[in-house]
Amino acid sequence: MFINKIGFQADRKGVKHKHLANACGVTIQTFSRWVNNKSQPDLKQSWVIARMLNISIDELVEVKEE
């Protein structure tokens, strides 16, 4: 299972969630679902977020074995 750290990393970097949502072309509601691990961004959206936060995609997600 993938656990994203989008909210944590955005807050750490001081980047507004709405700004990241706009950059990914999604609503703030969709972005909120990503932050709360109710859904996941696709690879392209993950890449955009990682680039905007100046981190790797590896830093954006954590893999947990079930």
HTML snippet that shows the backbone in 3Dmol.js (N, CA, C, O; Angstrom):
<script src="https://3Dmol.org/build/3Dmol-min.js"></script>
<div id="view" style="width:600px;height:400px;position:relative"></div>
<script>
const pdb = `
ATOM      1  N   MET A   1       0.842  -1.169   0.000  1.00  0.00           N
ATOM      2  CA  MET A   1       0.000   0.000   0.000  1.00  0.00           C
ATOM      3  C   MET A   1       0.893   1.240   0.000  1.00  0.00           C
ATOM      4  O   MET A   1       1.898   1.285   0.710  1.00  0.00           O
ATOM      5  N   PHE A   2       0.532   2.226  -0.782  1.00  0.00           N
ATOM      6  CA  PHE A   2       1.266   3.481  -0.821  1.00  0.00           C
ATOM      7  C   PHE A   2       0.651   4.464   0.165  1.00  0.00           C
ATOM      8  O   PHE A   2      -0.560   4.684   0.159  1.00  0.00           O
ATOM      9  N   ILE A   3       1.472   5.043   0.997  1.00  0.00           N
ATOM     10  CA  ILE A   3       1.050   6.099   1.905  1.00  0.00           C
ATOM     11  C   ILE A   3       1.733   7.378   1.422  1.00  0.00           C
ATOM     12  O   ILE A   3       2.961   7.468   1.411  1.00  0.00           O
ATOM     13  N   ASN A   4       0.932   8.362   1.026  1.00  0.00           N
ATOM     14  CA  ASN A   4       1.571   9.583   0.544  1.00  0.00           C
ATOM     15  C   ASN A   4       1.839  10.536   1.697  1.00  0.00           C
ATOM     16  O   ASN A   4       1.169  10.514   2.730  1.00  0.00           O
ATOM     17  N   LYS A   5       2.824  11.357   1.484  1.00  0.00           N
ATOM     18  CA  LYS A   5       3.219  12.359   2.467  1.00  0.00           C
ATOM     19  C   LYS A   5       3.050  13.759   1.880  1.00  0.00           C
ATOM     20  O   LYS A   5       3.783  14.683   2.232  1.00  0.00           O
ATOM     21  N   ILE A   6       2.086  13.902   0.991  1.00  0.00           N
ATOM     22  CA  ILE A   6       1.908  15.172   0.285  1.00  0.00           C
ATOM     23  C   ILE A   6       1.630  16.306   1.272  1.00  0.00           C
ATOM     24  O   ILE A   6       2.280  17.350   1.219  1.00  0.00           O
ATOM     25  N   GLY A   7       0.683  16.105   2.154  1.00  0.00           N
ATOM     26  CA  GLY A   7       0.327  17.150   3.119  1.00  0.00           C
ATOM     27  C   GLY A   7       1.499  17.507   4.007  1.00  0.00           C
ATOM     28  O   GLY A   7       1.779  18.686   4.226  1.00  0.00           O
ATOM     29  N   PHE A   8       2.184  16.503   4.519  1.00  0.00           N
ATOM     30  CA  PHE A   8       3.336  16.723   5.390  1.00  0.00           C
ATOM     31  C   PHE A   8       4.423  17.512   4.676  1.00  0.00           C
ATOM     32  O   PHE A   8       4.939  18.495   5.207  1.00  0.00           O
ATOM     33  N   GLN A   9       4.768  17.074   3.463  1.00  0.00           N
ATOM     34  CA  GLN A   9       5.836  17.726   2.715  1.00  0.00           C
ATOM     35  C   GLN A   9       5.439  19.151   2.294  1.00  0.00           C
ATOM     36  O   GLN A   9       6.268  20.061   2.331  1.00  0.00           O
ATOM     37  N   ALA A  10       4.186  19.343   1.900  1.00  0.00           N
ATOM     38  CA  ALA A  10       3.729  20.685   1.499  1.00  0.00           C
ATOM     39  C   ALA A  10       3.786  21.634   2.693  1.00  0.00           C
ATOM     40  O   ALA A  10       4.252  22.767   2.573  1.00  0.00           O
ATOM     41  N   ASP A  11       3.313  21.167   3.833  1.00  0.00           N
ATOM     42  CA  ASP A  11       3.339  22.008   5.030  1.00  0.00           C
ATOM     43  C   ASP A  11       4.775  22.308   5.442  1.00  0.00           C
ATOM     44  O   ASP A  11       5.094  23.434   5.824  1.00  0.00           O
ATOM     45  N   ARG A  12       5.629  21.312   5.364  1.00  0.00           N
ATOM     46  CA  ARG A  12       7.038  21.476   5.717  1.00  0.00           C
ATOM     47  C   ARG A  12       7.723  22.524   4.839  1.00  0.00           C
ATOM     48  O   ARG A  12       8.564  23.293   5.304  1.00  0.00           O
ATOM     49  N   LYS A  13       7.345  22.538   3.563  1.00  0.00           N
ATOM     50  CA  LYS A  13       7.945  23.465   2.605  1.00  0.00           C
ATOM     51  C   LYS A  13       7.203  24.800   2.535  1.00  0.00           C
ATOM     52  O   LYS A  13       7.664  25.731   1.875  1.00  0.00           O
ATOM     53  N   GLY A  14       6.049  24.895   3.215  1.00  0.00           N
ATOM     54  CA  GLY A  14       5.283  26.136   3.203  1.00  0.00           C
ATOM     55  C   GLY A  14       4.528  26.384   1.908  1.00  0.00           C
ATOM     56  O   GLY A  14       4.272  27.532   1.546  1.00  0.00           O
ATOM     57  N   VAL A  15       4.172  25.314   1.212  1.00  0.00           N
ATOM     58  CA  VAL A  15       3.447  25.432  -0.055  1.00  0.00           C
ATOM     59  C   VAL A  15       1.964  25.150   0.199  1.00  0.00           C
ATOM     60  O   VAL A  15       1.608  24.132   0.792  1.00  0.00           O
ATOM     61  N   LYS A  16       1.120  26.051  -0.250  1.00  0.00           N
ATOM     62  CA  LYS A  16      -0.322  25.920  -0.045  1.00  0.00           C
ATOM     63  C   LYS A  16      -0.877  24.744  -0.849  1.00  0.00           C
ATOM     64  O   LYS A  16      -0.481  24.512  -1.992  1.00  0.00           O
ATOM     65  N   HIS A  17      -1.790  24.017  -0.234  1.00  0.00           N
ATOM     66  CA  HIS A  17      -2.423  22.868  -0.886  1.00  0.00           C
ATOM     67  C   HIS A  17      -3.153  23.307  -2.155  1.00  0.00           C
ATOM     68  O   HIS A  17      -3.109  22.617  -3.174  1.00  0.00           O
ATOM     69  N   LYS A  18      -3.820  24.449  -2.089  1.00  0.00           N
ATOM     70  CA  LYS A  18      -4.554  24.944  -3.259  1.00  0.00           C
ATOM     71  C   LYS A  18      -3.611  25.202  -4.436  1.00  0.00           C
ATOM     72  O   LYS A  18      -3.969  24.952  -5.587  1.00  0.00           O
ATOM     73  N   HIS A  19      -2.433  25.692  -4.153  1.00  0.00           N
ATOM     74  CA  HIS A  19      -1.437  25.957  -5.203  1.00  0.00           C
ATOM     75  C   HIS A  19      -1.018  24.649  -5.882  1.00  0.00           C
ATOM     76  O   HIS A  19      -0.907  24.585  -7.106  1.00  0.00           O
ATOM     77  N   LEU A  20      -0.788  23.608  -5.076  1.00  0.00           N
ATOM     78  CA  LEU A  20      -0.420  22.309  -5.643  1.00  0.00           C
ATOM     79  C   LEU A  20      -1.583  21.704  -6.426  1.00  0.00           C
ATOM     80  O   LEU A  20      -1.378  21.130  -7.495  1.00  0.00           O
ATOM     81  N   ALA A  21      -2.799  21.829  -5.900  1.00  0.00           N
ATOM     82  CA  ALA A  21      -3.979  21.307  -6.600  1.00  0.00           C
ATOM     83  C   ALA A  21      -4.119  21.967  -7.967  1.00  0.00           C
ATOM     84  O   ALA A  21      -4.360  21.291  -8.967  1.00  0.00           O
ATOM     85  N   ASN A  22      -3.967  23.284  -8.008  1.00  0.00           N
ATOM     86  CA  ASN A  22      -4.060  24.009  -9.284  1.00  0.00           C
ATOM     87  C   ASN A  22      -2.987  23.548 -10.259  1.00  0.00           C
ATOM     88  O   ASN A  22      -3.262  23.373 -11.446  1.00  0.00           O
ATOM     89  N   ALA A  23      -1.769  23.350  -9.771  1.00  0.00           N
ATOM     90  CA  ALA A  23      -0.669  22.922 -10.641  1.00  0.00           C
ATOM     91  C   ALA A  23      -0.929  21.532 -11.225  1.00  0.00           C
ATOM     92  O   ALA A  23      -0.494  21.224 -12.335  1.00  0.00           O
ATOM     93  N   CYS A  24      -1.642  20.701 -10.467  1.00  0.00           N
ATOM     94  CA  CYS A  24      -1.964  19.342 -10.932  1.00  0.00           C
ATOM     95  C   CYS A  24      -3.245  19.300 -11.756  1.00  0.00           C
ATOM     96  O   CYS A  24      -3.579  18.267 -12.335  1.00  0.00           O
ATOM     97  N   GLY A  25      -3.961  20.416 -11.809  1.00  0.00           N
ATOM     98  CA  GLY A  25      -5.195  20.467 -12.583  1.00  0.00           C
ATOM     99  C   GLY A  25      -6.350  19.741 -11.923  1.00  0.00           C
ATOM    100  O   GLY A  25      -7.216  19.189 -12.602  1.00  0.00           O
ATOM    101  N   VAL A  26      -6.361  19.743 -10.581  1.00  0.00           N
ATOM    102  CA  VAL A  26      -7.442  19.082  -9.844  1.00  0.00           C
ATOM    103  C   VAL A  26      -8.071  20.061  -8.861  1.00  0.00           C
ATOM    104  O   VAL A  26      -7.512  21.119  -8.572  1.00  0.00           O
ATOM    105  N   THR A  27      -9.234  19.691  -8.358  1.00  0.00           N
ATOM    106  CA  THR A  27      -9.897  20.519  -7.363  1.00  0.00           C
ATOM    107  C   THR A  27      -9.226  20.342  -6.004  1.00  0.00           C
ATOM    108  O   THR A  27      -8.489  19.382  -5.779  1.00  0.00           O
ATOM    109  N   ILE A  28      -9.490  21.267  -5.121  1.00  0.00           N
ATOM    110  CA  ILE A  28      -8.954  21.155  -3.767  1.00  0.00           C
ATOM    111  C   ILE A  28      -9.547  19.930  -3.061  1.00  0.00           C
ATOM    112  O   ILE A  28      -8.906  19.358  -2.179  1.00  0.00           O
ATOM    113  N   GLN A  29     -10.760  19.526  -3.439  1.00  0.00           N
ATOM    114  CA  GLN A  29     -11.371  18.332  -2.855  1.00  0.00           C
ATOM    115  C   GLN A  29     -10.598  17.078  -3.256  1.00  0.00           C
ATOM    116  O   GLN A  29     -10.354  16.204  -2.425  1.00  0.00           O
ATOM    117  N   THR A  30     -10.217  16.992  -4.515  1.00  0.00           N
ATOM    118  CA  THR A  30      -9.412  15.858  -4.974  1.00  0.00           C
ATOM    119  C   THR A  30      -8.068  15.854  -4.265  1.00  0.00           C
ATOM    120  O   THR A  30      -7.602  14.809  -3.810  1.00  0.00           O
ATOM    121  N   PHE A  31      -7.448  17.020  -4.173  1.00  0.00           N
ATOM    122  CA  PHE A  31      -6.163  17.122  -3.498  1.00  0.00           C
ATOM    123  C   PHE A  31      -6.299  16.695  -2.035  1.00  0.00           C
ATOM    124  O   PHE A  31      -5.422  16.014  -1.504  1.00  0.00           O
ATOM    125  N   SER A  32      -7.380  17.088  -1.394  1.00  0.00           N
ATOM    126  CA  SER A  32      -7.636  16.712  -0.007  1.00  0.00           C
ATOM    127  C   SER A  32      -7.744  15.196   0.147  1.00  0.00           C
ATOM    128  O   SER A  32      -7.294  14.639   1.149  1.00  0.00           O
ATOM    129  N   ARG A  33      -8.339  14.531  -0.838  1.00  0.00           N
ATOM    130  CA  ARG A  33      -8.419  13.058  -0.790  1.00  0.00           C
ATOM    131  C   ARG A  33      -7.026  12.452  -0.867  1.00  0.00           C
ATOM    132  O   ARG A  33      -6.759  11.438  -0.222  1.00  0.00           O
ATOM    133  N   TRP A  34      -6.135  13.057  -1.646  1.00  0.00           N
ATOM    134  CA  TRP A  34      -4.747  12.574  -1.710  1.00  0.00           C
ATOM    135  C   TRP A  34      -4.064  12.748  -0.354  1.00  0.00           C
ATOM    136  O   TRP A  34      -3.407  11.833   0.142  1.00  0.00           O
ATOM    137  N   VAL A  35      -4.227  13.930   0.238  1.00  0.00           N
ATOM    138  CA  VAL A  35      -3.593  14.221   1.531  1.00  0.00           C
ATOM    139  C   VAL A  35      -4.080  13.248   2.602  1.00  0.00           C
ATOM    140  O   VAL A  35      -3.313  12.837   3.473  1.00  0.00           O
ATOM    141  N   ASN A  36      -5.360  12.883   2.531  1.00  0.00           N
ATOM    142  CA  ASN A  36      -5.949  11.990   3.524  1.00  0.00           C
ATOM    143  C   ASN A  36      -5.879  10.515   3.130  1.00  0.00           C
ATOM    144  O   ASN A  36      -6.525   9.674   3.756  1.00  0.00           O
ATOM    145  N   ASN A  37      -5.107  10.203   2.108  1.00  0.00           N
ATOM    146  CA  ASN A  37      -4.902   8.830   1.635  1.00  0.00           C
ATOM    147  C   ASN A  37      -6.191   8.105   1.279  1.00  0.00           C
ATOM    148  O   ASN A  37      -6.301   6.892   1.460  1.00  0.00           O
ATOM    149  N   LYS A  38      -7.171   8.855   0.769  1.00  0.00           N
ATOM    150  CA  LYS A  38      -8.415   8.239   0.298  1.00  0.00           C
ATOM    151  C   LYS A  38      -8.318   7.901  -1.185  1.00  0.00           C
ATOM    152  O   LYS A  38      -9.079   7.076  -1.690  1.00  0.00           O
ATOM    153  N   SER A  39      -7.381   8.540  -1.879  1.00  0.00           N
ATOM    154  CA  SER A  39      -7.051   8.223  -3.270  1.00  0.00           C
ATOM    155  C   SER A  39      -5.611   8.673  -3.499  1.00  0.00           C
ATOM    156  O   SER A  39      -4.984   9.265  -2.620  1.00  0.00           O
ATOM    157  N   GLN A  40      -5.106   8.386  -4.682  1.00  0.00           N
ATOM    158  CA  GLN A  40      -3.712   8.687  -4.981  1.00  0.00           C
ATOM    159  C   GLN A  40      -3.608   9.468  -6.288  1.00  0.00           C
ATOM    160  O   GLN A  40      -4.382   9.240  -7.217  1.00  0.00           O
ATOM    161  N   PRO A  41      -2.649  10.388  -6.354  1.00  0.00           N
ATOM    162  CA  PRO A  41      -2.409  11.062  -7.632  1.00  0.00           C
ATOM    163  C   PRO A  41      -1.773  10.078  -8.608  1.00  0.00           C
ATOM    164  O   PRO A  41      -1.143   9.101  -8.202  1.00  0.00           O
ATOM    165  N   ASP A  42      -1.946  10.348  -9.891  1.00  0.00           N
ATOM    166  CA  ASP A  42      -1.267   9.501 -10.871  1.00  0.00           C
ATOM    167  C   ASP A  42       0.216   9.876 -10.920  1.00  0.00           C
ATOM    168  O   ASP A  42       0.646  10.802 -10.232  1.00  0.00           O
ATOM    169  N   LEU A  43       0.980   9.175 -11.714  1.00  0.00           N
ATOM    170  CA  LEU A  43       2.423   9.386 -11.755  1.00  0.00           C
ATOM    171  C   LEU A  43       2.783  10.801 -12.205  1.00  0.00           C
ATOM    172  O   LEU A  43       3.677  11.424 -11.634  1.00  0.00           O
ATOM    173  N   LYS A  44       2.094  11.310 -13.223  1.00  0.00           N
ATOM    174  CA  LYS A  44       2.379  12.656 -13.720  1.00  0.00           C
ATOM    175  C   LYS A  44       2.095  13.697 -12.633  1.00  0.00           C
ATOM    176  O   LYS A  44       2.883  14.622 -12.435  1.00  0.00           O
ATOM    177  N   GLN A  45       0.977  13.543 -11.936  1.00  0.00           N
ATOM    178  CA  GLN A  45       0.642  14.487 -10.864  1.00  0.00           C
ATOM    179  C   GLN A  45       1.647  14.381  -9.717  1.00  0.00           C
ATOM    180  O   GLN A  45       2.021  15.393  -9.125  1.00  0.00           O
ATOM    181  N   SER A  46       2.081  13.166  -9.404  1.00  0.00           N
ATOM    182  CA  SER A  46       3.097  12.980  -8.357  1.00  0.00           C
ATOM    183  C   SER A  46       4.387  13.673  -8.746  1.00  0.00           C
ATOM    184  O   SER A  46       5.046  14.289  -7.909  1.00  0.00           O
ATOM    185  N   TRP A  47       4.747  13.572 -10.016  1.00  0.00           N
ATOM    186  CA  TRP A  47       5.957  14.213 -10.511  1.00  0.00           C
ATOM    187  C   TRP A  47       5.848  15.731 -10.373  1.00  0.00           C
ATOM    188  O   TRP A  47       6.799  16.383  -9.944  1.00  0.00           O
ATOM    189  N   VAL A  48       4.692  16.297 -10.736  1.00  0.00           N
ATOM    190  CA  VAL A  48       4.476  17.743 -10.623  1.00  0.00           C
ATOM    191  C   VAL A  48       4.614  18.181  -9.163  1.00  0.00           C
ATOM    192  O   VAL A  48       5.281  19.172  -8.867  1.00  0.00           O
ATOM    193  N   ILE A  49       3.987  17.447  -8.266  1.00  0.00           N
ATOM    194  CA  ILE A  49       4.049  17.790  -6.840  1.00  0.00           C
ATOM    195  C   ILE A  49       5.485  17.712  -6.337  1.00  0.00           C
ATOM    196  O   ILE A  49       5.961  18.625  -5.663  1.00  0.00           O
ATOM    197  N   ALA A  50       6.166  16.632  -6.662  1.00  0.00           N
ATOM    198  CA  ALA A  50       7.551  16.462  -6.210  1.00  0.00           C
ATOM    199  C   ALA A  50       8.429  17.595  -6.726  1.00  0.00           C
ATOM    200  O   ALA A  50       9.243  18.137  -5.978  1.00  0.00           O
ATOM    201  N   ARG A  51       8.273  17.955  -7.993  1.00  0.00           N
ATOM    202  CA  ARG A  51       9.073  19.050  -8.571  1.00  0.00           C
ATOM    203  C   ARG A  51       8.782  20.371  -7.874  1.00  0.00           C
ATOM    204  O   ARG A  51       9.700  21.139  -7.584  1.00  0.00           O
ATOM    205  N   MET A  52       7.509  20.639  -7.605  1.00  0.00           N
ATOM    206  CA  MET A  52       7.139  21.898  -6.958  1.00  0.00           C
ATOM    207  C   MET A  52       7.649  21.968  -5.518  1.00  0.00           C
ATOM    208  O   MET A  52       7.934  23.050  -5.005  1.00  0.00           O
ATOM    209  N   LEU A  53       7.761  20.810  -4.873  1.00  0.00           N
ATOM    210  CA  LEU A  53       8.254  20.776  -3.502  1.00  0.00           C
ATOM    211  C   LEU A  53       9.767  20.573  -3.441  1.00  0.00           C
ATOM    212  O   LEU A  53      10.360  20.563  -2.362  1.00  0.00           O
ATOM    213  N   ASN A  54      10.385  20.411  -4.622  1.00  0.00           N
ATOM    214  CA  ASN A  54      11.829  20.204  -4.722  1.00  0.00           C
ATOM    215  C   ASN A  54      12.284  18.971  -3.932  1.00  0.00           C
ATOM    216  O   ASN A  54      13.272  19.004  -3.198  1.00  0.00           O
ATOM    217  N   ILE A  55      11.524  17.880  -4.110  1.00  0.00           N
ATOM    218  CA  ILE A  55      11.857  16.604  -3.480  1.00  0.00           C
ATOM    219  C   ILE A  55      11.711  15.499  -4.518  1.00  0.00           C
ATOM    220  O   ILE A  55      11.188  15.731  -5.608  1.00  0.00           O
ATOM    221  N   SER A  56      12.173  14.298  -4.182  1.00  0.00           N
ATOM    222  CA  SER A  56      11.996  13.156  -5.082  1.00  0.00           C
ATOM    223  C   SER A  56      10.624  12.531  -4.846  1.00  0.00           C
ATOM    224  O   SER A  56       9.997  12.746  -3.809  1.00  0.00           O
ATOM    225  N   ILE A  57      10.179  11.762  -5.817  1.00  0.00           N
ATOM    226  CA  ILE A  57       8.914  11.044  -5.643  1.00  0.00           C
ATOM    227  C   ILE A  57       9.047  10.054  -4.483  1.00  0.00           C
ATOM    228  O   ILE A  57       8.075   9.802  -3.771  1.00  0.00           O
ATOM    229  N   ASP A  58      10.234   9.499  -4.292  1.00  0.00           N
ATOM    230  CA  ASP A  58      10.459   8.598  -3.161  1.00  0.00           C
ATOM    231  C   ASP A  58      10.153   9.277  -1.830  1.00  0.00           C
ATOM    232  O   ASP A  58       9.636   8.642  -0.911  1.00  0.00           O
ATOM    233  N   GLU A  59      10.470  10.564  -1.726  1.00  0.00           N
ATOM    234  CA  GLU A  59      10.192  11.301  -0.492  1.00  0.00           C
ATOM    235  C   GLU A  59       8.712  11.610  -0.341  1.00  0.00           C
ATOM    236  O   GLU A  59       8.250  11.954   0.747  1.00  0.00           O
ATOM    237  N   LEU A  60       7.975  11.488  -1.428  1.00  0.00           N
ATOM    238  CA  LEU A  60       6.559  11.827  -1.436  1.00  0.00           C
ATOM    239  C   LEU A  60       5.680  10.658  -0.988  1.00  0.00           C
ATOM    240  O   LEU A  60       4.562  10.863  -0.517  1.00  0.00           O
ATOM    241  N   VAL A  61       6.184   9.448  -1.135  1.00  0.00           N
ATOM    242  CA  VAL A  61       5.383   8.267  -0.789  1.00  0.00           C
ATOM    243  C   VAL A  61       6.176   7.323   0.099  1.00  0.00           C
ATOM    244  O   VAL A  61       7.405   7.367   0.157  1.00  0.00           O
ATOM    245  N   GLU A  62       5.446   6.483   0.777  1.00  0.00           N
ATOM    246  CA  GLU A  62       6.042   5.438   1.607  1.00  0.00           C
ATOM    247  C   GLU A  62       5.314   4.150   1.267  1.00  0.00           C
ATOM    248  O   GLU A  62       4.090   4.142   1.136  1.00  0.00           O
ATOM    249  N   VAL A  63       6.046   3.083   1.127  1.00  0.00           N
ATOM    250  CA  VAL A  63       5.435   1.795   0.791  1.00  0.00           C
ATOM    251  C   VAL A  63       5.329   0.974   2.071  1.00  0.00           C
ATOM    252  O   VAL A  63       6.320   0.767   2.771  1.00  0.00           O
ATOM    253  N   LYS A  64       4.120   0.510   2.369  1.00  0.00           N
ATOM    254  CA  LYS A  64       3.879  -0.342   3.538  1.00  0.00           C
ATOM    255  C   LYS A  64       3.368  -1.677   3.045  1.00  0.00           C
ATOM    256  O   LYS A  64       2.446  -1.737   2.231  1.00  0.00           O
ATOM    257  N   GLU A  65       3.965  -2.744   3.537  1.00  0.00           N
ATOM    258  CA  GLU A  65       3.487  -4.072   3.175  1.00  0.00           C
ATOM    259  C   GLU A  65       2.297  -4.402   4.040  1.00  0.00           C
ATOM    260  O   GLU A  65       2.286  -4.117   5.238  1.00  0.00           O
ATOM    261  N   GLU A  66       1.293  -5.007   3.428  1.00  0.00           N
ATOM    262  CA  GLU A  66       0.075  -5.362   4.163  1.00  0.00           C
ATOM    263  C   GLU A  66       0.196  -6.724   4.785  1.00  0.00           C
ATOM    264  O   GLU A  66      -0.736  -7.188   5.443  1.00  0.00           O
TER     265      GLU A  66
END
`;
const viewer = $3Dmol.createViewer("view");
viewer.addModel(pdb, "pdb");
viewer.setStyle({}, {cartoon: {color: "spectrum"}});
viewer.zoomTo();
viewer.render();
</script>
